[in-house]
Amino acid sequence: MELLAPAYISTLASQIGSLSAFLGGFAATFLATLLTIKREGHLLTVTITLAVVAAVAFIISVIASTVQIAIYHPNAPSFVSDFPRARIQMSMLLGFMVGTLALLGSLGCCGWLRSRQIGWITAAVGFFGAMMVIVLTVYN
């Protein structure tokens, strides 16, 4: 297994943190919009739950990426070297992946709240997006 250079990890963490912050803001805004809908139902509950999972997962990813950047900074204080690097890196990546898939799931479900036709379209596009994310990250 090849060890990654600290500069590479820091740059990657910066990119993931920035993207997670943006997508987390989008997920939170999407969640707020869903919460204003004046109807009830199982599908609305699932859509809101996925939006909440996405927002929280992206927050975890942002915090973990910030810690990653601090750990790998050349002028980091000595006590930072005791931080569990692998666990923090896994939290960052897992938060990003869970957030991305939950957001795509929530977007895929939201069309059903409007109509059956739009539901099929958003479900297909959300499913395609999720499959592309999985293929791009798992199968290299």
Helices and strands as residue ranges (DSSP letters): H 6-35, H 42-71, G 78-82, H 85-110, G 111-113, H 116-138
